[in-house]
Amino acid sequence: MEKKTRKLELLAPAADARVAMAAIDAGADAVYMGGPAFGARARAGNSLQDLERVVRYAHRYAARCFLTLNTLIYEQQMPQALRLARQAYEMGMDALLVQDMGLIEAGLPPIELHASTQCHITTPEKARFLESVGFKRLVLGRELSIAEIRRIAGSVQAEIETFVHGALCVSYSGQCYMSCHMGGRSGNRGECAQSCRLAYDLQDAAGKVLQKERYLLSMKDFNADAFLEELVGAGVDCLKIEGRLKDATYVRNITAWYRRRIDKIMEGNPDLVRPSQGKTVLPLRPDLQKSYHREYTTFNLSGKRGHWAVFETPKATGERVGTVKAVEKYVPGRYSGMILRVSPDSEGMTFANGDGLCYYGENGKLCGRSLENFVKAGKDFLFTMRGVDERPALPVPGTVLYRNRDTVFENAWKQARIGRKVPVSIKIDTDTLSVVMDDGSGHEVRSVIDREKVQAAKVAPKAEQAMTGAFLKLGDTAYEAEKVEISGKARLFVPVSVLNECRRNLVAALDKAREEAYAPVGSEPCPAQETTYPDMSEGVLSYLANVANPWAEKFYRKHGAKAVQAAFELLPEKERQKPGMTLMVCKHCIRRQLGQCLKENPEPAYAGDLYLCHGRHKFALRFDCLRCRMEVRTC
């Protein structure tokens, strides 16, 4: 199915209103954020007042704002969830991100619906089904290859959204129950405890420890920058940045980077259209290496297996900055310290006190401290780092040094005046004293200067110059004057204070006109279709479908389900703990990364069943080699 000319959207995350506005200023075409409840990041909720403020600000630039309503909704919570959906619709929110199909059955307002990545969309069949029940956009699973994305995009008319940057879940989204199993905190309810970032022992069936205290499920961070053209070519309509718990500095930098990259792609492809307006004024150069990140991976985009996890640490290492040449001083004891002689990776490398430096010590653990003092010593740097007390943690010559906090870069982005400007033209008629501001997109506002406040100009050129200058000073507003034209025979002198007042009135009027003229697309009622839900066997729906309320059960029964099991979170404790319950479904394979792939190694050193252990918890690993995936189960 070929798609016509389409909009290519850059979607950024927002923890709060301040971050949302920073993302829009940095070039986002849309932002997604949580409301007072039911967002998949419980710690990133926002009041209705803040949501409305962001909606108005976004619409000023024809940018969009999406509400994350993507947790499972319990029966008693449905009225509150529907009320929030209605409030979002009435304030002009552009779309809802939804996981729970019960919301559709319970009766949502006519707002655009996006199927959250929690819906586990990894096949054309699942995509076609969700499109058939009313979803305008589908957020695909992060573990898909370009080829798989292309097949899905080609099978539907719905918009396709994929992640391009940020943290990776090791499990298929919506299919992870580890956090709930281990501590009662449900990832599908926005309370993920990040069980995947814990250290585990890997054991065989006899209890022999094969790998001790390693982060066997901790994924690298996603960076699809090298595949952007291919993603767009595969039919992706929206490129999404992950990070609803990130601060404004992070979101600004990452959004600005992808804005530049997408603009370059669009320059060479006239079939692509940017959906929002305004050009970002960016005084700094964005850099993906400078913001908080673990080691980067492109994950499965190429379709080739790789090492997608970091078994040594779940923490951010940041950018590589140099190599240790020597440890020139070491004083053991409570106040132990050292001086490192470091060869930087590039001649232009600079450092500052407060930078976060880290490295892998002899014990294989990530170590690091803030930089206290440094001096340039020829081509090298001498670093003083204190607080590393254990000898195995000391670096040795050849150790790679990383920087996970660049204080100069971060401070520059915090202080930078980043704005987004919509070009306008201004026409001044001296005969009628009218001033018109036009944004070129159909919005024109007019203000008339009080004739009693003006007088004939003694020097006409200077008067016109003053008028032009006053209207070029649009400062921190959303606009940038491309041209100011003066017509009329009268030559008048207008006090600067009067001109400034007129300019402020025009800006306020244009802001209001653009906000009021923007209208969310909304959603047409979806005609009843007798489509069958694809992810079930012989009409049986397991807990993997995440059915948490009667409306969801009714929805699935309408679409072919004969037996429906409750969501994992609602199962009795005894049933949740019974052996063989799937807690994770992963594209990442521990065997593969350890060189023990059963397809590539017919006689692996790690023979038989394998288990993960953390404290009192023990999990069985099962390897589906036909589909090249790993499952983590109770045992």
C-alpha positions, 0 to 999 in steps of 0.5 A: 500500500503506497502512501502519498506525501506525508508529514514527518514528525519529530516527537519529544518527551516532557516530564513537565510544562517547562520541559515541554516548552523547551522541547518545542523551542528546540524544534519538536513538532509534538510532545508527549506528557502525562496527566494527573494519572494513568501515564506509564511514568508515574513520576512524570504526572502533570496538573490539568492547568499545566497541560492546558498551558503546554497545549496553548504554547504548542498550538502557537507553532502548530505543534501538537501535544499528546497525553499518555493515558497508557497504563492498565485501568482497573474497573474502579478507575475507569470513570476517572480515566474517562473524565481525564480523557474528556478534559484532555479533549476539551482543552484541545489535546491532540491525541491520547496514547492508549494501551488498555482496550477497555477505554475504547469500549467504555466510551472515549471522546472523539479524540485521535487515538495512538496505540502505545508501544505497550500494545506490543505491535510487532506484526502486520496482523496486529497493526491491521487489527489496531487500525481497524478498531480506530487507532490513527497511529501505531507506536511499533515495538523497539525490537523491530528491524527496518525490514519488519517496520517496512512490512508493517508500514506497507500493510496499513494506512495508519501513521507509523511511529518508532523510537529513535533515541533513549533507554531500551526496555529489554523486554517487549513493551507490555510483556514485562512482569518482572517488576510486579513479580519481584516487588509488586510494582507493575510496569504496565501501571507506570510503576516499573522498578527497573528489575532489568538493571539489577545484577544477577547470577547465571546458574546451570541446572546443578546450581553452578554459578557461570556468571556472578553478579553481572547485569545480564538484562541491562540494555545499552541506550538506543541511538538510531541516528545512522538509520534515520533515512532508512526509517523514513524510507521504510514508511515511518511518519513519526520519530520519537525520543524516549525520556519522560523523566529527563530534564530540560537540558537533556531534552533540548540537546537531543531534540535539537540534534534530531531536528537538524538531522530531520531537516537535512533529510527533508531538504532532499525529499520534497514528498516530506512535509514538516507538520509544525511551524517556526525555525529554532534559533540555536546558539549552540551545537547539539551533541548526542555524546554529551547528554546522559547515556549508556553505551549506544546501540542501534539494537535490531534495526539492521536485522543482525544480531549484536551485543545489545546489553552491557553486563558490567554496569547499568549506569551511564558511561558517557563519551570516551575522552582518553586513555590512562598512561600512568598512575603516578601517585597512590596513597592507601587509606581513608584519604586515598587518592591518585594522580592519573596521567591521561592521553586525551582522544583528541587535541582539542579535548578540554575538561573542567572541575566538576566533570564526571569521569569514570572507568572500568577498574581491575575488578571489572566494576565501573568506578568514577568520581568528579574531577577535582583538579587537572593540569595540562602537561604537554599533550597529556592531562594530569588528573587528581581524583580522590575517594577510590579506596580499593586497590582493584578499583584503580585504573591501570595503564591502558584503561579507557576514561569516560566522561558522563557529565560535561559541566561546561556543556551542560551549563551552556545549554542551561543558560542558552537562550533558545527560541523558535521563530515564526516569520512575519511581515509588518505593514504600517500605513502612516495615513490611517495609522494602522499596523498589520502583522501577517504570519503568512499562514492565514493569520493577520492582526491589526492595531491602530495607533492613537492619532493624539499620540503622534505628531508631524516628523521634522526629519522624515527618514529618522522617523521611518527608521525609528518605526521600522526599528521598533517593529523589528524588536520582537525579542522573546516572542514567537515571531521574527520580522522578515520585513517591515513596510511603510506606506502612506504620504503622512510623515509622522513621529511616533514616540517609542513608548507608543510603538512598543505598546502597539507591537505588544498588542499585535504580538498578543493578538497574533498569539491568540489568533494562532492558538484559536485557529488551530484545531485538533484533527479529532477522530471519526467514529470507527464503524463496527468491524468483525475483525479477529484479534490476532494474538491468541490461540484457539480463541484463548486470551492469556494474561499477556493481553493485559485485560484489567477491566470488564470493558477490555474483556468485552472488547476482546470477546467482540473480536473473537476471544472465547476465554479471557484470563485476567491481567498478571497484576490481577491474578491471585498471588499463588497463580502469579508465583507458579512455575512457568509463568512468562515474565519477560519476552526478549529479543536480547539473548544472554546465550548469544552475547556470551558466545553460547548460541545454540544455533551457532554453537552445537556444543556450548560450554553452558549446556542444559537449562540456565537460570537467573538469580537475584537474592531470593528470586530465581528465574528460568531462561527459555530460548526460542531459537526458531524466533530468535528470542529469550523468555524469562519465567518463574521457576 
